[in-house]
Amino acid sequence: MIPVPRLALSLGSTPPRPRSIWQRLLIATCALVGLFLIAAFSIDASRYSALIDPLIIQNARKAGVLVTLQNTGLGILPPKYKADSITILPRGWFSGLVLSRLTLIPHWGTLLGGRIGARVSALAYNGELSGDVTIVESENGLDTDFDLNGLQLNQHPVIEGFGIHSGLLDIKGSQFSVRNREPRGGSISLELKGLGKPEASQLSLQTFGLPLNINIPSFSALDLKANCSAQQPAKLNCLIESSSSLLELSGQIDAGFVGGQLNELGANLKVHLADQGSAALGQYLPLLSTGVLKADSRAFSINISGPIRSPRIKFSV
């Protein structure tokens, strides 16, 4: 019979195997992540977000925009800044825009170039905003790529006050840049679909110092497309096309800026009135055109040029 050797195991006498560098690195990484999560979930988010709020407000003010924030805070994984709502009031506007559920996720790489960049998302009047924004503080500038889809215009109180009951707005900005509140590059496209005003109304100009009331007719199915580009510094060139139950319109509009404000306006537009448009607007044509057009004119052109405070307007058949 062949004897079988016995194996003796001695657990106490075998020295432990040293951990590899990768095991040590993994343990250290897990420990750091654990400490980060413990610290992150234990901080007072509203306290630290209060340090960020003034930075947003101050940079917006430099760009000529007043910003109001409500219920701000910080999010974790990825790190982000949040606000329940933000009100944006550009200089010269009498009513602001309100965004809800704002989220900013920083682009850390932009900090290396002395810029502040973030991925932006928010809700706006039942529409959605998403895009990228970079603040160029050294040049008092802003670079943007964004999409605003499905904005319902009648959700804005001022627009609803004009009797607008329907209409969707989409806006897309592509590499659009602003320096000192003036356009410097890129493009913006705008599409308005199905704007409707079911009832006629009157607009009083007494607020502007004019003892006049303007009749605003009802209309439906107003669609508009505008493609604007900043091909030259401080100038915006727009091609527009529009149709509605009142009229069809197409042409080009050029806007010039000086010192961050709209200073010069130019336009070449072709207009064709529909039956409803001729009935509602025809009576004003002879007065507006200083006798060039008749009350029954249907097709005509409008040329606008000169400073925004006193533009020259010319009608032609």
C-alpha positions as a Markdown table, in Angstrom:
| # | Residue | x | y | z |
|---|---|---|---|---|
| 1 | Met | 0.0 | 0.0 | 0.0 |
| 2 | Ile | 1.5 | 3.4 | -1.1 |
| 3 | Pro | 1.5 | 5.9 | 1.8 |
| 4 | Val | -0.1 | 9.3 | 1.1 |
| 5 | Pro | 1.8 | 12.3 | 2.3 |
| 6 | Arg | 0.0 | 14.5 | 4.7 |
| 7 | Leu | -0.2 | 18.3 | 4.0 |
| 8 | Ala | 0.0 | 20.5 | 7.0 |
| 9 | Leu | -1.4 | 24.0 | 6.7 |
| 10 | Ser | -0.2 | 26.6 | 9.1 |
| 11 | Leu | -2.3 | 29.8 | 8.8 |
| 12 | Gly | -0.5 | 31.6 | 11.5 |
| 13 | Ser | 3.0 | 31.2 | 10.2 |
| 14 | Thr | 2.4 | 32.3 | 6.6 |
| 15 | Pro | 3.3 | 36.0 | 6.1 |
| 16 | Pro | 0.6 | 38.2 | 4.4 |
| 17 | Arg | 1.0 | 38.9 | 0.7 |
| 18 | Pro | 1.8 | 42.6 | 0.2 |
| 19 | Arg | -0.9 | 44.5 | -1.7 |
| 20 | Ser | 0.0 | 45.6 | -5.2 |
| 21 | Ile | 0.2 | 49.3 | -6.1 |
| 22 | Trp | -3.1 | 49.0 | -8.0 |
| 23 | Gln | -4.9 | 47.6 | -4.9 |
| 24 | Arg | -3.5 | 50.5 | -2.8 |
| 25 | Leu | -4.6 | 53.0 | -5.4 |
| 26 | Leu | -8.1 | 51.6 | -5.6 |
| 27 | Ile | -8.5 | 51.7 | -1.8 |
| 28 | Ala | -7.2 | 55.3 | -1.7 |
| 29 | Thr | -9.6 | 56.3 | -4.5 |
| 30 | Cys | -12.6 | 54.7 | -2.7 |
| 31 | Ala | -11.6 | 56.4 | 0.5 |
| 32 | Leu | -11.4 | 59.8 | -1.2 |
| 33 | Val | -14.7 | 59.4 | -3.0 |
| 34 | Gly | -16.3 | 58.3 | 0.3 |
| 35 | Leu | -15.0 | 61.4 | 2.1 |
| 36 | Phe | -16.2 | 63.6 | -0.8 |
| 37 | Leu | -19.7 | 62.1 | -0.6 |
| 38 | Ile | -19.8 | 62.5 | 3.2 |
| 39 | Ala | -18.7 | 66.1 | 2.9 |
| 40 | Ala | -21.0 | 66.8 | -0.1 |
| 41 | Phe | -24.1 | 65.6 | 1.6 |
| 42 | Ser | -23.3 | 67.3 | 4.9 |
| 43 | Ile | -22.8 | 70.8 | 3.5 |
| 44 | Asp | -25.5 | 73.5 | 3.6 |
| 45 | Ala | -26.0 | 73.8 | -0.2 |
| 46 | Ser | -28.0 | 77.1 | 0.1 |
| 47 | Arg | -25.0 | 78.6 | 2.0 |
| 48 | Tyr | -22.5 | 77.8 | -0.6 |
| 49 | Ser | -24.8 | 78.6 | -3.5 |
| 50 | Ala | -25.2 | 82.1 | -2.0 |
| 51 | Leu | -21.6 | 82.7 | -2.8 |
| 52 | Ile | -22.3 | 81.9 | -6.5 |
| 53 | Asp | -25.4 | 84.0 | -6.8 |
| 54 | Pro | -23.6 | 87.4 | -6.8 |
| 55 | Leu | -21.2 | 86.2 | -9.5 |
| 56 | Ile | -24.1 | 85.4 | -11.8 |
| 57 | Ile | -25.8 | 88.7 | -11.1 |
| 58 | Gln | -22.7 | 90.8 | -11.5 |
| 59 | Asn | -21.6 | 89.2 | -14.8 |
| 60 | Ala | -25.2 | 89.6 | -16.1 |
| 61 | Arg | -25.2 | 93.2 | -15.2 |
| 62 | Lys | -22.0 | 93.8 | -17.1 |
| 63 | Ala | -23.8 | 92.4 | -20.1 |
| 64 | Gly | -26.7 | 94.8 | -19.6 |
| 65 | Val | -29.1 | 92.3 | -18.1 |
| 66 | Leu | -30.7 | 92.3 | -14.7 |
| 67 | Val | -31.1 | 88.9 | -13.1 |
| 68 | Thr | -33.1 | 87.8 | -10.1 |
| 69 | Leu | -32.7 | 84.3 | -8.6 |
| 70 | Gln | -34.9 | 82.3 | -6.3 |
| 71 | Asn | -34.3 | 79.2 | -4.2 |
| 72 | Thr | -30.8 | 78.4 | -5.4 |
| 73 | Gly | -28.7 | 75.4 | -4.4 |
| 74 | Leu | -25.9 | 73.0 | -5.3 |
| 75 | Gly | -26.3 | 69.5 | -6.8 |
| 76 | Ile | -23.9 | 66.5 | -6.6 |
| 77 | Leu | -22.6 | 64.1 | -9.2 |
| 78 | Pro | -22.0 | 65.9 | -11.4 |
| 79 | Pro | -21.5 | 69.1 | -9.4 |
| 80 | Lys | -24.1 | 71.6 | -10.5 |
| 81 | Tyr | -25.8 | 74.9 | -9.6 |
| 82 | Lys | -29.6 | 74.9 | -9.4 |
| 83 | Ala | -32.3 | 77.6 | -9.1 |
| 84 | Asp | -36.1 | 77.1 | -8.9 |
| 85 | Ser | -36.5 | 80.2 | -11.1 |
| 86 | Ile | -34.5 | 83.0 | -12.7 |
| 87 | Thr | -35.9 | 86.3 | -14.1 |
| 88 | Ile | -34.0 | 87.9 | -16.9 |
| 89 | Leu | -34.6 | 91.6 | -17.8 |
| 90 | Pro | -32.4 | 93.0 | -20.6 |
| 91 | Arg | -31.7 | 96.7 | -20.5 |
| 92 | Gly | -34.5 | 98.7 | -22.1 |
| 93 | Trp | -37.1 | 96.0 | -21.8 |
| 94 | Phe | -40.2 | 96.7 | -19.7 |
| 95 | Ser | -40.9 | 93.1 | -18.9 |
| 96 | Gly | -38.6 | 90.2 | -18.1 |
| 97 | Leu | -38.4 | 86.5 | -19.0 |
| 98 | Val | -38.8 | 83.9 | -16.4 |
| 99 | Leu | -37.1 | 80.5 | -16.5 |
| 100 | Ser | -37.8 | 77.7 | -14.1 |
| 101 | Arg | -35.7 | 74.6 | -13.0 |
| 102 | Leu | -32.5 | 76.2 | -14.1 |
| 103 | Thr | -29.4 | 73.9 | -14.0 |
| 104 | Leu | -25.8 | 75.0 | -14.7 |
| 105 | Ile | -23.1 | 72.3 | -15.0 |
| 106 | Pro | -19.6 | 73.9 | -15.2 |
| 107 | His | -17.2 | 73.2 | -18.0 |
| 108 | Trp | -14.1 | 72.9 | -15.9 |
| 109 | Gly | -11.8 | 73.1 | -18.9 |
| 110 | Thr | -12.8 | 76.7 | -19.7 |
| 111 | Leu | -11.3 | 77.9 | -16.4 |
| 112 | Leu | -7.8 | 77.2 | -17.8 |
| 113 | Gly | -8.4 | 79.9 | -20.5 |
| 114 | Gly | -9.7 | 82.5 | -18.0 |
| 115 | Arg | -13.3 | 81.9 | -19.0 |
| 116 | Ile | -16.4 | 80.6 | -17.1 |
| 117 | Gly | -18.4 | 78.1 | -19.1 |
| 118 | Ala | -21.4 | 75.9 | -18.3 |
| 119 | Arg | -24.0 | 73.6 | -19.7 |
| 120 | Val | -27.4 | 75.2 | -19.2 |
| 121 | Ser | -30.9 | 73.7 | -19.1 |
| 122 | Ala | -34.2 | 75.2 | -18.0 |
| 123 | Leu | -37.9 | 75.3 | -18.7 |
| 124 | Ala | -39.4 | 78.5 | -20.2 |
| 125 | Tyr | -43.2 | 79.0 | -20.7 |
| 126 | Asn | -43.8 | 75.3 | -21.3 |
| 127 | Gly | -40.8 | 75.1 | -23.6 |
| 128 | Glu | -37.3 | 73.8 | -23.0 |
| 129 | Leu | -33.9 | 75.6 | -23.1 |
| 130 | Ser | -30.6 | 73.8 | -23.4 |
| 131 | Gly | -27.2 | 74.9 | -24.5 |
| 132 | Asp | -23.7 | 76.0 | -23.6 |
| 133 | Val | -22.7 | 79.5 | -22.3 |
| 134 | Thr | -19.2 | 80.9 | -21.8 |
| 135 | Ile | -18.6 | 84.2 | -20.1 |
| 136 | Val | -15.5 | 86.0 | -21.4 |
| 137 | Glu | -15.0 | 88.4 | -18.5 |
| 138 | Ser | -11.8 | 90.0 | -19.9 |
| 139 | Glu | -13.8 | 91.2 | -23.0 |
| 140 | Asn | -17.1 | 91.7 | -21.3 |
| 141 | Gly | -18.5 | 89.1 | -23.6 |
| 142 | Leu | -20.6 | 86.0 | -24.0 |
| 143 | Asp | -20.4 | 83.0 | -26.3 |
| 144 | Thr | -23.4 | 80.8 | -26.7 |
| 145 | Asp | -24.8 | 77.7 | -28.5 |
| 146 | Phe | -28.4 | 77.0 | -27.5 |
| 147 | Asp | -31.8 | 75.7 | -28.4 |
| 148 | Leu | -35.1 | 77.0 | -27.1 |
| 149 | Asn | -37.9 | 74.7 | -28.3 |
| 150 | Gly | -41.7 | 74.9 | -27.9 |
| 151 | Leu | -42.0 | 78.2 | -26.0 |
| 152 | Gln | -45.8 | 79.0 | -25.8 |
| 153 | Leu | -46.0 | 82.8 | -26.2 |
| 154 | Asn | -49.4 | 83.1 | -24.6 |
| 155 | Gln | -47.9 | 82.0 | -21.3 |
| 156 | His | -46.1 | 85.3 | -21.0 |
| 157 | Pro | -48.4 | 87.8 | -19.3 |
| 158 | Val | -47.5 | 90.8 | -21.5 |
| 159 | Ile | -48.1 | 88.8 | -24.8 |
| 160 | Glu | -51.3 | 87.4 | -23.4 |
| 161 | Gly | -52.4 | 90.9 | -22.6 |
| 162 | Phe | -52.3 | 91.7 | -26.3 |
| 163 | Gly | -54.9 | 89.0 | -26.9 |
| 164 | Ile | -52.5 | 86.4 | -28.2 |
| 165 | His | -54.1 | 82.9 | -27.5 |
| 166 | Ser | -51.7 | 80.6 | -29.4 |
| 167 | Gly | -48.3 | 80.4 | -30.9 |
| 168 | Leu | -45.1 | 78.4 | -30.5 |
| 169 | Leu | -41.6 | 79.8 | -30.7 |
| 170 | Asp | -38.3 | 78.0 | -31.4 |
| 171 | Ile | -34.9 | 79.8 | -31.3 |
| 172 | Lys | -31.5 | 78.4 | -32.1 |
| 173 | Gly | -28.2 | 80.1 | -31.5 |
| 174 | Ser | -25.1 | 78.8 | -33.2 |
| 175 | Gln | -21.7 | 80.0 | -32.0 |
| 176 | Phe | -23.3 | 83.4 | -31.3 |
| 177 | Ser | -21.0 | 85.8 | -29.6 |
| 178 | Val | -21.6 | 89.1 | -27.9 |
| 179 | Arg | -18.9 | 91.7 | -26.9 |
| 180 | Asn | -19.9 | 94.8 | -24.9 |
| 181 | Arg | -23.6 | 94.1 | -25.6 |
| 182 | Glu | -22.9 | 94.0 | -29.4 |
| 183 | Pro | -23.2 | 91.0 | -31.7 |
| 184 | Arg | -19.7 | 89.9 | -32.9 |
| 185 | Gly | -20.2 | 86.5 | -34.6 |
| 186 | Gly | -22.3 | 83.5 | -35.2 |
| 187 | Ser | -26.0 | 83.2 | -36.0 |
| 188 | Ile | -29.5 | 83.0 | -34.5 |
| 189 | Ser | -32.5 | 81.5 | -36.2 |
| 190 | Leu | -36.1 | 82.0 | -35.1 |
| 191 | Glu | -39.3 | 80.2 | -36.1 |
| 192 | Leu | -42.8 | 81.2 | -35.0 |
| 193 | Lys | -45.6 | 78.9 | -35.7 |
| 194 | Gly | -49.4 | 79.3 | -35.5 |
| 195 | Leu | -49.6 | 82.6 | -33.7 |
| 196 | Gly | -53.3 | 83.6 | -33.3 |
| 197 | Lys | -55.2 | 86.6 | -32.0 |
| 198 | Pro | -58.9 | 85.7 | -32.2 |
| 199 | Glu | -60.3 | 89.2 | -31.3 |
| 200 | Ala | -59.6 | 92.7 | -32.5 |
| 201 | Ser | -58.4 | 95.2 | -29.9 |
| 202 | Gln | -57.0 | 98.8 | -29.5 |
| 203 | Leu | -53.6 | 99.9 | -28.4 |
| 204 | Ser | -53.3 | 103.2 | -26.7 |
| 205 | Leu | -50.2 | 105.3 | -27.4 |
| 206 | Gln | -50.8 | 107.8 | -24.6 |
| 207 | Thr | -48.2 | 106.0 | -22.6 |
| 208 | Phe | -45.7 | 107.2 | -25.3 |
| 209 | Gly | -47.0 | 110.7 | -25.3 |
| 210 | Leu | -49.2 | 110.3 | -28.4 |
| 211 | Pro | -53.0 | 110.9 | -28.2 |
| 212 | Leu | -53.7 | 108.0 | -30.5 |
| 213 | Asn | -55.3 | 104.6 | -30.4 |
| 214 | Ile | -54.2 | 101.9 | -32.9 |
| 215 | Asn | -56.7 | 99.2 | -34.0 |
| 216 | Ile | -55.0 | 95.8 | -33.9 |
| 217 | Pro | -57.0 | 93.4 | -36.0 |
| 218 | Ser | -57.6 | 89.8 | -35.3 |
| 219 | Phe | -55.5 | 87.2 | -37.2 |
| 220 | Ser | -54.7 | 83.6 | -37.3 |
| 221 | Ala | -52.1 | 81.1 | -38.6 |
| 222 | Leu | -49.2 | 83.6 | -38.4 |
| 223 | Asp | -45.9 | 81.8 | -39.2 |
| 224 | Leu | -42.5 | 83.6 | -39.3 |
| 225 | Lys | -39.0 | 82.5 | -40.0 |
| 226 | Ala | -35.9 | 84.7 | -39.4 |
| 227 | Asn | -32.3 | 83.8 | -39.9 |
| 228 | Cys | -29.9 | 86.3 | -38.5 |
| 229 | Ser | -26.1 | 86.4 | -38.7 |
| 230 | Ala | -23.5 | 88.7 | -37.2 |
| 231 | Gln | -21.2 | 88.8 | -40.3 |
| 232 | Gln | -19.7 | 92.2 | -39.3 |
| 233 | Pro | -18.8 | 93.5 | -35.8 |
| 234 | Ala | -21.8 | 95.3 | -34.2 |
| 235 | Lys | -24.1 | 94.5 | -37.1 |
| 236 | Leu | -26.9 | 91.9 | -37.4 |
| 237 | Asn | -28.3 | 90.9 | -40.8 |
| 238 | Cys | -31.7 | 89.0 | -40.8 |
| 239 | Leu | -33.6 | 87.4 | -43.6 |
| 240 | Ile | -37.3 | 87.0 | -42.8 |
| 241 | Glu | -40.3 | 85.4 | -44.3 |
| 242 | Ser | -43.8 | 85.5 | -42.8 |
| 243 | Ser | -47.4 | 84.6 | -43.7 |
| 244 | Ser | -50.8 | 84.9 | -41.9 |
| 245 | Ser | -54.5 | 85.5 | -42.5 |
| 246 | Leu | -53.6 | 89.2 | -43.0 |
| 247 | Leu | -50.6 | 89.3 | -45.3 |
| 248 | Glu | -47.4 | 87.7 | -46.6 |
| 249 | Leu | -44.1 | 89.4 | -46.0 |
| 250 | Ser | -40.5 | 88.7 | -47.0 |
| 251 | Gly | -37.2 | 90.6 | -47.1 |
| 252 | Gln | -34.1 | 91.6 | -45.2 |
| 253 | Ile | -33.6 | 93.6 | -42.0 |
| 254 | Asp | -30.2 | 95.0 | -40.9 |
| 255 | Ala | -29.5 | 96.3 | -37.4 |
| 256 | Gly | -26.5 | 98.4 | -36.3 |
| 257 | Phe | -25.3 | 98.8 | -32.7 |
| 258 | Val | -23.2 | 101.5 | -31.1 |
| 259 | Gly | -22.2 | 101.5 | -27.4 |
| 260 | Gly | -24.2 | 98.3 | -26.8 |
| 261 | Gln | -27.5 | 99.9 | -28.0 |
| 262 | Leu | -29.5 | 99.6 | -31.3 |
| 263 | Asn | -28.5 | 102.7 | -33.2 |
| 264 | Glu | -29.4 | 102.1 | -36.9 |
| 265 | Leu | -32.0 | 100.2 | -38.7 |
| 266 | Gly | -32.3 | 99.2 | -42.4 |
| 267 | Ala | -35.0 | 97.1 | -44.1 |
| 268 | Asn | -36.2 | 96.1 | -47.5 |
| 269 | Leu | -39.6 | 94.3 | -47.3 |
| 270 | Lys | -42.1 | 93.1 | -49.8 |
| 271 | Val | -45.7 | 92.9 | -48.6 |
| 272 | His | -48.9 | 91.3 | -50.1 |
| 273 | Leu | -52.1 | 91.9 | -48.3 |
| 274 | Ala | -54.8 | 89.1 | -48.2 |
| 275 | Asp | -58.5 | 89.9 | -48.3 |
| 276 | Gln | -58.7 | 90.1 | -44.5 |
| 277 | Gly | -55.6 | 92.3 | -44.4 |
| 278 | Ser | -56.8 | 94.7 | -47.0 |
| 279 | Ala | -60.1 | 95.1 | -45.1 |
| 280 | Ala | -58.4 | 95.7 | -41.8 |
| 281 | Leu | -55.4 | 97.8 | -42.9 |
| 282 | Gly | -56.2 | 99.3 | -46.3 |
| 283 | Gln | -57.7 | 102.5 | -44.8 |
| 284 | Tyr | -54.4 | 103.4 | -43.2 |
| 285 | Leu | -52.2 | 102.9 | -46.3 |
| 286 | Pro | -52.7 | 106.4 | -47.9 |
| 287 | Leu | -51.8 | 108.1 | -44.6 |
| 288 | Leu | -48.8 | 105.9 | -43.8 |
| 289 | Ser | -47.4 | 106.2 | -47.3 |
| 290 | Thr | -48.1 | 109.9 | -47.6 |
| 291 | Gly | -50.3 | 109.2 | -50.7 |
| 292 | Val | -48.1 | 106.7 | -52.5 |
| 293 | Leu | -50.4 | 103.8 | -51.8 |
| 294 | Lys | -54.2 | 103.7 | -52.2 |
| 295 | Ala | -56.7 | 102.1 | -49.8 |
| 296 | Asp | -57.1 | 99.1 | -52.1 |
| 297 | Ser | -53.4 | 98.6 | -52.8 |
| 298 | Arg | -52.4 | 94.9 | -52.2 |
| 299 | Ala | -48.8 | 94.5 | -53.2 |
| 300 | Phe | -46.1 | 97.1 | -52.2 |
| 301 | Ser | -42.6 | 97.5 | -50.9 |
| 302 | Ile | -41.3 | 99.2 | -47.7 |
| 303 | Asn | -37.8 | 100.6 | -47.4 |
| 304 | Ile | -36.5 | 101.7 | -44.0 |
| 305 | Ser | -33.1 | 103.4 | -43.4 |
| 306 | Gly | -31.3 | 105.7 | -40.9 |
| 307 | Pro | -31.0 | 106.1 | -37.2 |
| 308 | Ile | -33.5 | 104.2 | -35.0 |
| 309 | Arg | -34.8 | 107.5 | -33.4 |
| 310 | Ser | -35.7 | 109.0 | -36.8 |
| 311 | Pro | -35.8 | 106.4 | -39.5 |
| 312 | Arg | -36.7 | 107.2 | -43.1 |
| 313 | Ile | -39.6 | 105.1 | -44.3 |
| 314 | Lys | -40.4 | 104.9 | -48.1 |
| 315 | Phe | -43.3 | 103.0 | -49.7 |
| 316 | Ser | -43.3 | 102.0 | -53.3 |
| 317 | Val | -45.6 | 100.0 | -55.6 |
